[in-house]
């Protein structure tokens, strides 16, 4: 399974999500994790992550804050983590995407990028 994780959005710092991904990569060897966010910041704080074969870093230099209006923020921030994650699902690079951030923006990005059932 390939899981995309928005590591920039949400109420907590990205370090908690990256630490969680590092732990998960040890416990779930059949799962590949794609961390979507500021790659330079991740490598700076977690240099060992580059040698982890279960974790890939995907750069996205924008994020949608919790208080932003979802649709207008998505249109203004094409390279926001939720847009990148939704496109990765659409392109079948990942099987699922998780964002602890703005739920409205995550749902809207999925609705705009993915086909409806």
SERO-4910 file (N, C-alpha, C, O; in steps of 0.05 Angstrom, whole numbers):
BEGIN
 pado doro    nc1    nc2    nc3   cac1   cac2   cac3    cc1    cc2    cc3    oc1    oc2    oc3
  Unk    A     17    -23      0      0      0      0     18     25      0     39     25     13
  Unk    A      9     45    -14     24     70    -16      6     93     -4    -16     98    -14
  Unk    A     16    105     17      0    125     32     14    152     30     38    155     36
  Unk    A     -1    172     22      9    200     21      0    214     47    -23    212     55
  Unk    A     19    229     59     13    243     84     20    272     81     43    279     75
  Unk    A      1    289     86      5    318     86     19    324    113      7    323    134
  Unk    A     44    332    112     59    337    137     60    366    144     73    373    165
  Unk    A     48    383    129     49    412    134     24    423    147     26    442    163
  Unk    A      2    412    141    -24    423    151    -30    412    179    -18    392    188
  Unk    A    -48    424    192    -57    414    218    -49    431    241    -35    451    238
  Unk    A    -58    424    264    -53    439    288    -26    433    301    -16    449    317
  Unk    A    -15    410    295     10    402    307     33    407    288     29    411    264
  Unk    A     57    406    298     81    411    281     85    386    263     76    364    269
  Unk    A     99    391    241    105    369    222    123    348    235    123    325    226
  Unk    A    137    355    256    155    335    268    140    311    279    150    289    278
  Unk    A    116    315    290    101    293    300     93    274    277     94    249    281
  Unk    A     85    285    255     77    268    232    101    253    220     99    230    213
  Unk    A    124    267    219    148    254    208    157    232    227    165    210    219
  Unk    A    157    238    253    165    217    273    146    193    271    155    170    272
  Unk    A    120    198    268    101    177    264    106    160    239    103    136    240
  Unk    A    113    174    218    120    160    193    144    142    196    145    120    186
  Unk    A    164    152    210    189    136    214    182    111    231    192     90    224
  Unk    A    166    114    251    158     91    267    141     72    251    146     47    251
  Unk    A    122     82    236    105     65    219    121     50    198    114     27    193
  Unk    A    141     62    187    157     49    167    172     24    178    178      6    163
  Unk    A    177     24    204    189      1    217    169    -21    222    176    -45    222
  Unk    A    144    -14    228    123    -33    236    108    -44    212     95    -66    214
  Unk    A    108    -30    190     92    -38    167    109    -40    142    109    -21    125
  Unk    A    125    -61    139    144    -62    117    131    -64     89    145    -60     69
  Unk    A    105    -70     87     92    -72     61     79    -45     54     64    -44     34
  Unk    A     84    -24     69     72      2     64     94     22     57    114     25     71
  Unk    A     89     36     35    107     58     27     93     84     35     70     88     29
  Unk    A    108    102     47     97    128     56    109    151     39    133    152     34
  Unk    A     91    168     31     99    192     15     93    216     31     69    224     35
  Unk    A    113    229     42    109    253     58    109    278     41    128    283     26
  Unk    A     86    292     41     82    315     23     85    340     39     70    346     58
  Unk    A    105    356     32    110    382     46    136    394     38    146    389     16
  Unk    A    148    409     57    173    422     52    196    402     56    204    396     78
  Unk    A    207    392     34    227    371     34    253    381     48    264    366     64
  Unk    A    261    405     42    285    416     55    283    416     85    302    410    100
  Unk    A    260    424     95    255    425    124    256    397    136    266    393    158
  Unk    A    245    377    122    245    350    132    274    339    134    282    328    154
  Unk    A    289    343    112    316    333    112    333    347    133    350    334    146
  Unk    A    329    373    137    344    388    157    339    377    185    358    374    200
  Unk    A    315    370    191    308    360    218    310    330    221    313    320    243
  Unk    A    308    315    199    309    286    200    328    276    178    318    264    158
  Unk    A    354    281    180    372    273    158    372    243    152    378    235    129
  Unk    A    366    227    172    365    198    168    343    189    150    343    166    140
  Unk    A    323    206    145    300    198    129    307    191    100    294    175     87
  Unk    A    328    203     90    336    199     62    345    170     57    344    160     34
  Unk    A    354    156     78    363    129     75    341    108     80    345     84     79
  Unk    A    317    118     86    294    100     92    281     92     66    269    109     52
  Unk    A    282     66     58    271     58     33    240     58     32    229     56     10
  Unk    A    227     60     55    198     60     56    186     88     54    162     90     52
  Unk    A    203    108     55    193    136     56    203    152     33    227    152     27
  Unk    A    185    164     18    192    183     -4    183    211      4    162    214     17
  Unk    A    199    230     -4    192    258      2    182    271    -23    194    269    -45
  Unk    A    159    285    -21    147    299    -44    144    328    -36    131    335    -17
  Unk    A    157    346    -52    157    374    -45    131    388    -53    121    385    -75
  Unk    A    120    403    -34     98    421    -38    104    445    -22    106    443      3
  Unk    A    106    468    -34    115    492    -19     92    509     -9     97    530      3
  Unk    A     67    500    -12     44    515     -2     27    497     16     27    472     12
  Unk    A     13    509     34     -6    494     51    -31    512     55    -29    536     53
  Unk    A    -53    499     61    -77    514     67    -82    513     97    -84    492    109
  Unk    A    -84    536    108    -87    539    137   -116    531    146   -134    530    129
  Unk    A   -119    525    171   -144    516    182   -166    538    178   -190    531    175
  Unk    A   -159    563    178   -179    584    177   -184    595    149   -199    614    145
  Unk    A   -172    583    129   -175    592    101   -200    580     89   -208    557     95
  Unk    A   -213    595     71   -236    585     57   -226    564     36   -210    571     20
  Unk    A   -237    540     38   -226    518     22   -224    523     -8   -202    520    -20
  Unk    A   -246    530    -21   -246    532    -50   -227    554    -60   -211    550    -79
  Unk    A   -229    578    -48   -212    599    -57   -183    594    -52   -165    601    -68
  Unk    A   -177    581    -29   -149    574    -23   -138    553    -43   -115    555    -51
  Unk    A   -154    534    -50   -146    514    -70   -139    526    -97   -120    518   -110
  Unk    A   -155    545   -105   -151    558   -130   -126    576   -130   -112    578   -150
  Unk    A   -121    588   -107    -97    606   -105    -71    591   -100    -50    601   -107
  Unk    A    -73    567    -89    -49    552    -81    -49    525    -95    -55    505    -84
  Unk    A    -41    526   -121    -41    502   -137    -22    481   -126    -26    457   -130
  Unk    A      0    490   -113     20    471   -102     16    466    -72     35    460    -58
  Unk    A     -8    470    -62    -14    464    -34    -13    434    -30    -19    418    -48
  Unk    A     -6    426     -6     -3    397      0    -28    381     -7    -25    359    -17
  Unk    A    -51    391     -1    -76    376     -7    -80    373    -37    -90    353    -46
  Unk    A    -73    394    -53    -75    391    -82    -56    371    -93    -63    354   -109
  Unk    A    -31    371    -83    -11    352    -91    -20    324    -84    -17    306   -101
  Unk    A    -29    320    -60    -38    294    -51    -62    283    -68    -62    260    -76
  Unk    A    -81    300    -74   -104    292    -90    -95    285   -119   -105    265   -130
  Unk    A    -77    300   -130    -67    293   -156    -51    267   -156    -52    252   -176
  Unk    A    -37    262   -135    -22    236   -133    -41    212   -132    -35    191   -144
  Unk    A    -64    215   -119    -84    194   -119    -95    191   -147    -98    169   -157
  Unk    A   -102    214   -159   -113    213   -187    -94    199   -206   -102    184   -223
  Unk    A    -68    205   -204    -48    193   -222    -39    165   -213    -22    153   -226
  Unk    A    -51    155   -192    -45    129   -181    -16    125   -171     -5    103   -172
  Unk    A     -4    148   -162     22    147   -150     20    136   -122     37    122   -112
  Unk    A     -3    143   -109     -9    133    -82    -37    121    -82    -53    127    -99
  Unk    A    -42    104    -62    -68     91    -60    -88    107    -43   -112    106    -48
  Unk    A    -77    122    -24    -94    138     -7    -78    162      3    -54    162      3
  Unk    A    -93    182     12    -81    207     21    -94    215     48   -118    213     52
  Unk    A    -77    225     66    -86    234     93    -76    262     98    -52    268     93
  Unk    A    -94    279    107    -86    306    115    -99    312    142   -123    310    145
  Unk    A    -83    320    162    -94    328    188   -102    357    188   -109    368    209
  Unk    A   -102    370    165   -107    399    163   -137    406    158   -155    393    168
  Unk    A   -140    426    142   -166    437    135   -183    415    121   -178    409     97
  Unk    A   -203    405    135   -219    383    124   -234    392     99   -236    377     80
  Unk    A   -245    416     99   -259    427     76   -242    428     52   -250    421     30
  Unk    A   -217    436     55   -198    438     33   -191    410     23   -188    406     -2
  Unk    A   -188    391     41   -181    363     33   -204    351     17   -200    339     -4
  Unk    A   -229    355     27   -252    344     13   -256    358    -14   -261    345    -34
  Unk    A   -252    384    -15   -255    399    -40   -234    391    -60   -240    387    -84
  Unk    A   -209    387    -51   -188    379    -70   -194    351    -81   -190    347   -105
  Unk    A   -204    333    -64   -211    306    -74   -234    308    -94   -234    295   -114
  Unk    A   -254    325    -88   -277    328   -105   -269    340   -132   -280    331   -153
  Unk    A   -251    358   -132   -242    371   -157   -224    353   -174   -225    354   -199
  Unk    A   -208    337   -161   -188    321   -175   -197    292   -182   -189    281   -203
  Unk    A   -214    281   -166   -221    253   -169   -248    249   -181   -266    266   -178
  Unk    A   -252    226   -194   -278    219   -204   -297    212   -182   -288    202   -161
  Unk    A   -322    216   -185   -341    209   -165   -349    179   -170   -349    170   -193
  Unk    A   -356    165   -148   -365    137   -151   -392    136   -164   -402    114   -168
***
